[in-house]
Amino acid sequence: MNAALNSSEPSSEPLIELSGVTKVYGTGTARMEALRGVDLSIYPGEFVAVMGPSGSGKSTCMNIIGCLDTPTAGMYRFCGVDVGKLSRNQRALLRRHYLGFIFQGFNLLNRTSALENVELPLIYRGETRHGRHTRARNAMGVVGLTGWEHHTPGELSGGQQQRVAIARAIVTQPVMLLADEPTGNLDSARGLEIMGLLTAFNRDNGITVVMVTHESDMAAYAKRTVHFKDGLIENDHSEKEDVDAG
């Protein structure tokens, strides 16, 4: 697993590959098919917006990509590795070392400082106290929060809290950021600031970004938009197609 995921050779192979993925919840009359055979490939360095109405399957797909859920059937490969063959602990390691998560509700620990919130993924990775402090301070500087390290989430604005959450997501230098409605709890000005950060990480650092959003103006920042409907991909549109059409 490590050899496949740590290869530095340039590759045109997908970072994410879903093949015939289905997800079923419940049984009998309570049975609900959230995904109905999804095929999706995402390549290194892409910025993908995932859209669709509530219940369309987009969040279920995001949870599977993030190893927070497993498919009922079909195959999910990450850097060529069959995630379905990994143990629970191996999937946790994949999340810990290769993925960064950003949530609509920020998901910060209220009674701890911003710096301690950013350090949390590094604690799980067993890094030293000094190393954690250094990397967390650097990440906070990247998102424009130098000087706010010792404030608790309750002392920060919504936009600042989301910046802390983004710093926490990037502090491990992930291969991919998974953002679930990252601007959903923010006003338009703060939302644009957050989108500017995500765009910069994608453009300047080559981090693959997959973002679930209901907001078309935020989806416009992405280079590719995938629309879900009734558990299937209804439309998959990229900027390259626009250029080719022109």
N, C-alpha and C positions, 0 to 999 in steps of 0.2 A: 504493500500500500504506500509506504513512504517514498519508495523509489519512483513510483508512477506520479505521485503528487508533487514531488520536489524537483522533477526534471526542469532544467532551465533552457532546454532546447526549444527554439521557436517551433510552433506547431499550428497547423490549420485544423487540428482535431477539436471537437467541442469541449468546452469546460463542463457543461451540463448537457446531458442527453437523456430525455425521457422517451421511452418507446412503449406505446400501447398501455400507458398507465391508467389504471382505474382505482377508484377509492369508494368503498361502500360502507355506510354506517347503518347499524341496526339490522334486524331480520324481520321476516314476515311482513305484516302490514306497516311496520315502522321502518322498513328498508328504504334507504335513501342513497342514490348513486350520485356522489359529489363530482367525481370525474369519470368519464365514459370512454376512455381510450385515447389519452392525450399523447401526441408526438410533438416534442419540442427540443430543439438544440439551441444552446446559447454559447457563443464563442468568447474566448479570452478578450477582455477589453471592451466588450459591448456595454451599452447603457440601454436597458430594456424597461419600458413601462408596461405593466400588466394591468389591464382594465376590464371592466365588466360589471353588470348589476349585482346586487347582493344575491348570494346563492348561486352564482355562475360557476364557482369552482376555483376562482383565482387565488383565494386565501389558502384553500386546501393544497393547491399546486405549490404555493410558496412554502407551506409547512413541510411538504415532502422534499422540496429542493433544499431546505434548511435542516433536514434530518430531524425535524421535530415531530414528524409523522412518517408512516411507512405506507406504500401502496398496497392495495388489496391484490392487484395483479399488475403485470407489466414490469419493465426494467428501468431503473434509474442508475446512470453512470455518472460519476464525478471524476474528471480527468482520466477517463477510461476505466476507473475502478467500479465494479458492480457493487453499489451501496447495499443492495439487498442481501449480499453475502457477508456483510460486516456484522460483528456482534454489537450489542448495545454500547459497550465500552468503546469500541472502535468508531462507532458513529459519533459518540461524544467527543472523541479526540479529533475527528474531522471537523466538527463544529468549532472546537476550541482553537484549532491551529489554522484553519483556512477560511472561516466564515465570520463576518461581522453583522450584527443585527441592530436595526433601528426600528423602534415601534412608535405608533401614534401617541400612546400614553406615556412615553418616555421610559417607564419602568425603572426609575431610580429608587435607591434606598433613602427614605426620607430623613432618617436620623444620622446619616453619615455625610461627610463633606463631599463636595464635587470631586476633589482629588481621589478620595477613597472609592467613590463610585467608578471612576475611570480605571483605578487600579484593579478592580475586582477580577477581570478576566486573567490578569497576570498572576494573581494569587492562585487561581485554579491551575495555572501552568507551572506553579512552584518557583517563580522567580524571586530573587532576593529582595529584601526591603529597599535597598538602595536602587537597585535596577528598576523596581516598580515605580518608585518616586520619580526617577529621572524620565522614564518613558511616559508616565502619566502627565507630568508637567509639560513635556514636549508636545504631547497630543492636545492638551488644553491650549497651548500656544498656537497650534495649527488652526484651531477653530475660533481663535480670538478671545480666549477666556483667561489670559494671563492676569493674575491678580485676584481671581475669583476662586482660587483653589480651595479655600477653607470655608466657603459659604455652603450651607445646606441647600437642598433643592427648594425648600420653602422660602428661601431668601433670594431666589432667582426668578426671573420672568420666564414665561413659557418658551420663548425663543432661546434663552440661555440654557434652560433645562434640556432642550433638544440638542443644543450644541454639546452639552456634557454627554448626552447619550451618543452623539456621533463620535466624540473623542473616545468614549469607551469602546465603540465599535471598531475604530481604526488603530487603537493602541497596540493591538496584536499584529498589525500589518497584514490584514487578511487578503486572500486572493479575490474574494467577492464580498460585496455588501448587499444584504437583503433588507430593504426598507419597506415597511408596511404602513402606508398612509403617513409618511414622515411629516407632512405639513397639515394634517387633518385637524390638529388642535391649535393651529397658529393663525394669526391674522395674515393678510396678504403680503405685507411688507416683510414680516419675519419668515413667511413661507418662501419668498424669493431669495432671502439670505441663505436659507437651508439648501435650496436647490442650487445656488451658486457654489456651495461647499461640495455637494455631491458631484456636480459637473466638473469641478476642479480635481477632485480625487480621481475621477474617471479619465479626464484628459491628461493630467500631469503625472499621475502615478500608475496609470494603466489598470486601476482596480475595476473589475467587472461590477456593474451595479444593476440589480434587479429590483424594481420599485413597483409596489401595488399602489394605485391611486384611483380616486374617482374624479379627479380634477384634470380636465383636458389641458388647461394652461400649464400645469405642472408636468403632465405627460409630454408636452411639447419640448421639454428639455432633453428627452431621451432621443436616441438615434433610431430606435425601433419600438413599435407599439404592438403588443399582442392582446387581442380582445377575446375574452371568454364569454360563452353563453351556454347555459344548460349543460355544464360539465364538459364542454368541448371548446377547442379554439375556433372561433368564428372568423377571425381575420388576423393576419400577421403581416405588418407593414413596416418597411424600413426606409430610411432616407435614401439609401442606395437605389431603391426602386424608383424613387422620384427622379434621381439624377439620370438613371437609365432611360426613364420614360421621356425625359426632356431631350 
